[in-house]
């Protein structure tokens, strides 16, 4: 068997061939990417613009220029943080366990990041924060957004306000670019009547990877948005290449990409490692498994991640809840499995995309993944804004149920770092 295994070794000659292809001046794919990067001023200038764009004082100035009504909410959030209105981690652990807890009692090495999706509209964040204060709950350490970028950037400073709020609360966040297969890029696909065509034809077809890169660089340099969703092998590769060139971009792989087994994980992480920088860093910072994975999948994937020295760099993002409609069979709840695997596997985030099934099932309007893609104008016309906010707050409750379960199992949690301190 050992002799057979040796046949899998990658020869230096094959690696030389790949390097020769990447460095070939006649490689039009690479040429077009380099031209795009240079059009934005090169890696150093791109990073400089992004750093300037995300500075709190610059975000605030732009909100003032837009006369954004969200400034008062940001001021309220800052004042609530500075006044210590959010529950501290020791107080939270004491609330759950009924006694004083020292940091050493909890498995903080494997602390699970509390993640929520999707924060579609900035005003929901204040509603969530008010509930967290009132009920002495935790705010997420990670937020996912799936709202149309072109729409949100024209909505009273929604994009700017969210970018500033994430710095105020001390959380990471992800935006979803508009350049994706559902925008009509595949001319042969329509609505539900062509659904089977999407099984192999959705993503970023033809010239879309470069369009995706251009859209990323636009929002990176103009808004400082660093982390975005990624759903296609081509855009994953181009994101690796951009980082290798010196752009400090980051992305998370979406559940829609369908990574559902350790061999898929090996393929993805192997490419991340091959394109990593000299310091070992890569632009891949989040890896969302398919809903079908089990704990054995996660354990085996962790072995791969550790062998490639990517444990700290790449977070495993796992759906604990899902929207009640339009994505999976219900009931879907993976909390008990999470508690089990998190005791062994570090750097996991618990993603909450829906309420607990028992809550969603009782709602007149349960959560629905398809409503992520409704324009705000249509949401308002249908009178759904308050309903969708309530669906979002249900996810907040699910997230806190998960935090409680992890705490009772002796596993730490990563909440919004500036709101919940030790």
C-alpha positions as CSV (number, residue, x, y, z in Angstrom):
1,X,0.0,0.0,0.0
2,X,2.9,2.4,0.7
3,X,4.2,1.8,-2.8
4,X,0.8,2.6,-4.2
5,X,0.6,5.8,-2.1
6,X,3.8,7.1,-3.6
7,X,2.2,7.3,-7.0
8,X,0.1,10.2,-5.7
9,X,3.1,12.5,-5.2
10,X,3.0,15.6,-7.3
11,X,6.2,15.9,-9.4
12,X,8.2,19.1,-9.5
13,X,7.9,19.0,-13.3
14,X,4.1,19.3,-13.1
15,X,4.4,22.2,-10.7
16,X,6.9,23.8,-13.1
17,X,4.3,23.4,-15.9
18,X,1.7,25.2,-13.8
19,X,4.1,28.0,-12.9
20,X,5.0,28.3,-16.6
21,X,1.4,28.7,-17.5
22,X,0.7,31.3,-14.9
23,X,3.8,33.3,-15.8
24,X,3.4,33.0,-19.6
25,X,3.0,36.6,-21.0
26,X,0.7,35.1,-23.6
27,X,-1.8,33.8,-20.9
28,X,-4.8,35.9,-21.7
29,X,-6.6,35.0,-18.5
30,X,-3.8,36.2,-16.3
31,X,-3.2,39.2,-18.5
32,X,-6.8,40.4,-18.2
33,X,-6.6,40.0,-14.4
34,X,-3.4,42.0,-14.2
35,X,-4.8,44.7,-16.5
36,X,-7.8,45.0,-14.1
37,X,-5.6,45.3,-11.0
38,X,-3.4,47.9,-12.7
39,X,-6.5,49.8,-13.8
40,X,-7.3,50.2,-10.1
41,X,-3.8,51.5,-9.4
42,X,-2.0,48.2,-8.4
43,X,-2.2,46.3,-5.2
44,X,-0.6,48.9,-2.9
45,X,-2.9,51.6,-4.1
46,X,-5.9,49.3,-3.9
47,X,-5.2,48.4,-0.3
48,X,-4.6,52.1,0.6
49,X,-7.9,53.2,-0.8
50,X,-9.7,50.3,1.0
51,X,-8.0,51.3,4.3
52,X,-9.0,54.9,3.8
53,X,-12.6,54.0,2.9
54,X,-13.1,51.9,6.0
55,X,-11.8,54.4,8.5
56,X,-14.6,55.2,11.0
57,X,-14.1,58.9,10.6
58,X,-14.4,58.7,6.8
59,X,-17.5,56.4,6.9
60,X,-19.1,58.9,9.3
61,X,-18.2,61.9,7.1
62,X,-19.9,60.2,4.1
63,X,-23.0,59.4,6.1
64,X,-23.1,63.1,7.2
65,X,-22.7,64.1,3.5
66,X,-25.7,61.9,2.6
67,X,-27.7,63.2,5.5
68,X,-28.3,59.6,6.5
69,X,-31.0,59.0,9.1
70,X,-28.8,56.1,10.4
71,X,-26.3,58.3,12.1
72,X,-28.6,58.6,15.2
73,X,-28.7,54.8,15.4
74,X,-24.9,54.6,15.2
75,X,-24.6,57.2,18.0
76,X,-27.1,55.2,20.1
77,X,-25.1,52.0,19.5
78,X,-21.8,53.7,20.4
79,X,-23.3,55.1,23.6
80,X,-24.8,51.8,24.6
81,X,-21.5,50.1,24.1
82,X,-19.5,52.7,26.0
83,X,-22.1,52.7,28.9
84,X,-21.6,48.9,29.3
85,X,-25.3,48.2,28.6
86,X,-24.5,44.9,26.9
87,X,-24.0,41.9,29.1
88,X,-20.4,41.0,29.8
89,X,-19.1,37.5,29.1
90,X,-18.6,36.6,32.8
91,X,-22.2,37.8,33.5
92,X,-23.5,35.9,30.5
93,X,-21.8,32.7,31.6
94,X,-23.1,33.2,35.2
95,X,-26.6,33.7,33.8
96,X,-26.5,30.4,31.9
97,X,-24.7,28.3,34.5
98,X,-26.0,29.9,37.7
99,X,-22.5,30.4,39.2
100,X,-19.3,32.3,38.7
101,X,-17.1,31.0,35.9
102,X,-13.4,31.6,35.3
103,X,-12.0,31.8,31.8
104,X,-9.9,28.7,32.5
105,X,-13.0,26.6,33.0
106,X,-14.2,27.0,29.5
107,X,-12.8,25.5,26.3
108,X,-11.9,28.9,24.8
109,X,-9.4,27.3,22.3
110,X,-12.4,25.9,20.5
111,X,-14.7,28.8,21.0
112,X,-17.5,28.9,18.4
113,X,-18.2,32.1,16.5
114,X,-21.9,33.1,16.7
115,X,-23.0,33.9,13.1
116,X,-26.3,35.2,11.8
117,X,-27.7,35.5,8.3
118,X,-28.9,37.7,6.8
119,X,-28.7,41.3,8.1
120,X,-30.5,42.6,5.0
121,X,-31.3,46.1,6.3
122,X,-29.2,48.2,8.7
123,X,-32.2,49.3,11.0
124,X,-32.6,45.7,12.1
125,X,-29.3,45.9,13.9
126,X,-30.6,48.4,16.4
127,X,-33.7,46.3,17.0
128,X,-31.5,43.3,17.6
129,X,-29.2,45.3,19.9
130,X,-32.1,46.6,22.0
131,X,-33.4,43.0,22.4
132,X,-29.9,41.8,23.4
133,X,-29.8,44.5,26.1
134,X,-33.3,43.9,27.3
135,X,-32.9,40.1,27.5
136,X,-29.2,40.0,28.5
137,X,-28.3,38.1,25.3
138,X,-25.3,38.0,23.1
139,X,-24.9,39.8,19.8
140,X,-23.3,37.8,17.0
141,X,-19.5,37.9,16.3
142,X,-20.2,37.5,12.6
143,X,-22.9,38.9,10.3
144,X,-23.8,37.8,6.7
145,X,-25.5,40.1,4.3
146,X,-27.2,39.0,1.0
147,X,-28.8,42.2,-0.1
148,X,-28.4,43.6,-3.6
149,X,-25.3,45.8,-3.5
150,X,-26.5,48.3,-6.1
151,X,-29.7,48.8,-4.2
152,X,-28.3,49.0,-0.7
153,X,-25.6,51.6,-1.6
154,X,-28.4,54.0,-2.7
155,X,-30.5,53.4,0.4
156,X,-29.8,56.3,2.9
157,X,-26.2,55.1,3.6
158,X,-27.2,51.5,4.5
159,X,-23.8,50.1,3.3
160,X,-21.8,52.8,5.0
161,X,-23.8,52.5,8.2
162,X,-23.3,48.7,8.4
163,X,-19.6,49.0,7.7
164,X,-19.2,51.5,10.6
165,X,-21.5,49.5,12.9
166,X,-19.5,46.4,12.5
167,X,-16.4,48.3,13.8
168,X,-18.4,49.7,16.7
169,X,-19.6,46.3,17.8
170,X,-16.4,44.4,17.0
171,X,-17.8,41.8,14.6
172,X,-16.7,40.5,11.2
173,X,-19.2,40.7,8.3
174,X,-19.6,39.5,4.7
175,X,-21.4,41.1,1.8
176,X,-22.7,39.4,-1.4
177,X,-21.8,40.8,-4.7
178,X,-24.3,41.2,-7.5
179,X,-22.2,39.4,-10.1
180,X,-23.6,35.9,-9.9
181,X,-25.5,33.4,-12.0
182,X,-29.0,34.5,-10.8
183,X,-28.7,37.9,-12.4
184,X,-29.5,36.5,-15.9
185,X,-26.0,35.7,-16.9
186,X,-27.1,32.3,-18.3
187,X,-29.4,33.4,-21.1
188,X,-31.0,29.9,-21.3
189,X,-32.3,29.8,-17.8
190,X,-35.4,31.4,-16.3
191,X,-37.5,30.7,-13.3
192,X,-38.7,27.5,-11.6
193,X,-39.6,25.9,-15.0
194,X,-35.9,25.7,-15.8
195,X,-34.7,24.8,-12.3
196,X,-32.8,21.7,-13.4
197,X,-30.7,23.8,-15.7
198,X,-29.3,25.5,-12.7
199,X,-27.8,22.3,-11.3
200,X,-24.9,22.7,-13.7
201,X,-25.2,26.1,-15.2
202,X,-25.4,28.6,-12.4
203,X,-22.4,30.5,-11.0
204,X,-20.3,33.0,-12.9
205,X,-20.3,31.8,-16.5
206,X,-18.0,32.9,-19.3
207,X,-16.5,36.3,-18.6
208,X,-18.1,36.7,-15.2
209,X,-15.1,35.9,-13.0
210,X,-13.4,39.1,-14.2
211,X,-16.7,41.0,-13.8
212,X,-16.9,39.7,-10.2
213,X,-13.3,40.8,-9.6
214,X,-14.1,44.2,-10.9
215,X,-17.2,44.5,-8.7
216,X,-15.1,43.4,-5.7
217,X,-12.4,46.0,-6.4
218,X,-15.1,48.7,-6.7
219,X,-16.6,48.0,-3.3
220,X,-13.3,47.2,-1.7
221,X,-11.8,50.6,-2.7
222,X,-15.0,52.7,-2.3
223,X,-16.5,51.2,0.9
224,X,-13.6,49.2,2.4
225,X,-15.7,46.0,2.1
226,X,-13.1,43.2,2.5
227,X,-15.1,40.0,2.9
228,X,-17.5,38.8,0.3
229,X,-19.4,35.6,-0.5
230,X,-17.9,33.3,-3.2
231,X,-19.9,30.6,-5.0
232,X,-17.9,29.4,-8.1
233,X,-14.6,27.6,-8.7
234,X,-13.6,30.3,-11.2
235,X,-14.1,33.2,-8.8
236,X,-12.5,31.3,-5.9
237,X,-9.4,30.9,-8.1
238,X,-9.4,34.5,-9.1
239,X,-9.7,35.5,-5.4
240,X,-6.7,33.4,-4.6
241,X,-4.7,35.0,-7.4
242,X,-5.7,38.6,-6.4
243,X,-4.4,37.9,-2.9
244,X,-1.2,36.4,-4.2
245,X,-0.7,39.6,-6.2
246,X,-0.8,41.6,-3.0
247,X,-4.4,42.6,-2.6
248,X,-5.7,42.0,0.9
249,X,-9.0,40.6,-0.2
250,X,-10.9,38.0,1.7
251,X,-13.8,35.7,0.9
252,X,-16.0,32.9,2.3
253,X,-17.2,30.0,0.3
254,X,-21.0,29.8,0.2
255,X,-23.1,26.8,1.0
256,X,-24.4,27.1,-2.6
257,X,-21.0,25.9,-3.8
258,X,-21.9,22.4,-2.5
259,X,-18.7,21.4,-0.6
260,X,-20.2,18.3,1.0
261,X,-17.3,15.8,1.5
262,X,-13.6,15.8,2.7
263,X,-12.3,15.3,-0.9
264,X,-14.0,18.5,-2.0
265,X,-12.5,20.2,1.1
266,X,-9.0,18.8,0.2
267,X,-9.3,20.2,-3.3
268,X,-10.3,23.6,-2.1
269,X,-7.8,23.9,0.7
270,X,-5.0,22.5,-1.4
271,X,-5.5,25.3,-3.9
272,X,-5.7,27.9,-1.1
273,X,-2.3,26.6,0.2
274,X,-0.7,26.6,-3.2
275,X,-1.6,30.2,-3.7
276,X,-0.8,31.3,-0.2
277,X,1.7,34.1,0.4
278,X,5.1,33.6,1.9
279,X,3.6,34.2,5.4
280,X,1.1,31.4,4.8
281,X,-1.9,33.6,4.6
282,X,-4.7,33.1,2.0
283,X,-7.8,35.1,1.0
284,X,-10.0,32.2,2.0
285,X,-11.2,32.9,5.5
286,X,-14.5,31.1,5.7
287,X,-15.6,27.7,4.4
288,X,-19.3,27.0,4.4
289,X,-20.1,23.3,4.2
290,X,-23.1,22.0,2.4
291,X,-26.1,21.3,4.7
292,X,-25.6,17.5,4.1
293,X,-22.3,17.2,6.0
294,X,-22.1,15.3,9.2
295,X,-19.6,15.5,12.1
296,X,-17.4,12.9,10.6
297,X,-17.0,15.1,7.5
298,X,-16.1,18.1,9.7
299,X,-13.5,16.0,11.7
300,X,-11.9,14.7,8.5
301,X,-11.9,18.2,7.0
302,X,-10.2,19.5,10.1
303,X,-7.4,16.9,9.7
304,X,-6.8,18.3,6.1
305,X,-7.0,21.9,7.3
306,X,-4.5,21.2,10.1
307,X,-2.1,19.4,7.8
308,X,-2.1,22.4,5.4
309,X,-1.5,24.8,8.3
310,X,-4.8,26.6,7.7
311,X,-6.6,26.1,11.0
312,X,-6.3,29.7,12.1
313,X,-6.8,31.2,8.7
314,X,-9.9,29.2,7.5
315,X,-13.0,29.1,9.6
316,X,-15.4,26.2,9.1
317,X,-18.9,27.8,8.9
318,X,-21.7,25.3,9.6
319,X,-25.5,25.9,9.3
320,X,-27.2,25.2,12.6
321,X,-30.5,26.5,11.4
322,X,-31.9,27.2,8.0
323,X,-34.8,29.2,6.7
324,X,-38.0,27.3,7.1
325,X,-39.0,27.5,3.4
326,X,-37.3,27.0,0.0
327,X,-33.9,25.5,0.8
328,X,-34.1,22.3,2.9
329,X,-36.4,19.7,4.4
330,X,-37.7,20.7,7.8
331,X,-37.2,20.2,10.7
332,X,-33.5,21.1,10.4
333,X,-31.6,21.8,13.6
334,X,-27.9,20.8,14.0
335,X,-27.2,22.3,17.5
336,X,-26.6,19.0,19.3
337,X,-24.2,17.9,16.6
338,X,-22.4,21.2,16.9
339,X,-21.9,20.9,20.6
340,X,-20.4,17.5,20.1
341,X,-18.0,18.4,17.3
342,X,-16.9,21.8,18.7
343,X,-15.4,20.1,21.7
344,X,-12.9,18.5,19.2
345,X,-12.6,20.9,16.2
346,X,-11.5,24.5,16.6
347,X,-12.4,27.6,14.6
348,X,-16.0,26.8,13.8
349,X,-18.8,29.3,13.3
350,X,-22.4,28.4,14.0
351,X,-24.5,30.0,11.3
352,X,-28.1,30.7,12.0
353,X,-30.1,31.2,8.8
354,X,-33.5,30.6,10.3
355,X,-35.4,30.2,13.6
356,X,-35.5,26.9,15.5
357,X,-38.0,24.8,13.5
358,X,-40.5,24.8,16.4
359,X,-40.6,28.6,16.3
360,X,-40.7,29.0,12.5
361,X,-43.4,26.4,12.2
362,X,-45.7,28.4,14.4
363,X,-45.2,31.7,12.5
364,X,-47.9,33.0,10.2
365,X,-45.0,34.0,7.9
366,X,-42.0,31.6,8.5
367,X,-38.6,32.5,7.1
368,X,-38.0,32.0,3.4
369,X,-34.6,32.1,1.6
370,X,-36.2,33.4,-1.5
371,X,-37.1,36.6,0.3
372,X,-33.5,37.5,0.5
373,X,-33.7,38.5,-3.2
374,X,-36.8,40.7,-3.0
375,X,-36.2,44.4,-3.8
376,X,-36.9,46.7,-0.9
377,X,-39.6,48.4,-3.0
378,X,-41.4,45.1,-3.4
379,X,-41.0,44.4,0.4
380,X,-42.6,47.7,1.3
381,X,-45.4,47.3,-1.3
382,X,-46.3,43.9,0.2
383,X,-46.1,45.3,3.8
384,X,-43.4,42.7,4.7
385,X,-40.7,44.8,6.3
386,X,-41.8,44.2,9.9
387,X,-42.4,40.6,9.2
388,X,-39.0,40.0,7.7
389,X,-37.4,41.9,10.7
390,X,-39.3,39.5,13.0
391,X,-37.9,36.5,11.1
392,X,-34.4,38.0,11.6
393,X,-35.0,38.4,15.3
394,X,-36.1,34.8,15.5
395,X,-32.7,33.9,14.1
396,X,-31.1,36.0,16.9
397,X,-33.1,33.9,19.4
398,X,-31.8,30.7,17.8
399,X,-28.3,32.0,18.0
400,X,-28.6,32.6,21.7
401,X,-30.1,29.1,22.2
402,X,-26.9,27.8,20.6
403,X,-24.7,30.0,22.8
404,X,-26.5,28.7,25.8
405,X,-26.0,25.1,24.7
406,X,-22.3,25.6,24.1
407,X,-21.8,27.3,27.4
408,X,-23.6,24.5,29.3
409,X,-21.2,22.1,27.5
410,X,-18.2,24.1,28.7
411,X,-17.3,25.5,25.3
412,X,-16.7,29.2,24.8
413,X,-18.3,31.5,22.3
414,X,-17.2,34.4,20.1
415,X,-19.7,37.2,20.2
416,X,-19.4,40.8,19.2
417,X,-16.0,41.6,20.8
418,X,-16.6,45.3,21.7
419,X,-19.9,44.6,23.3
420,X,-19.3,41.5,25.3
421,X,-15.9,41.6,27.0
422,X,-14.4,39.4,29.7
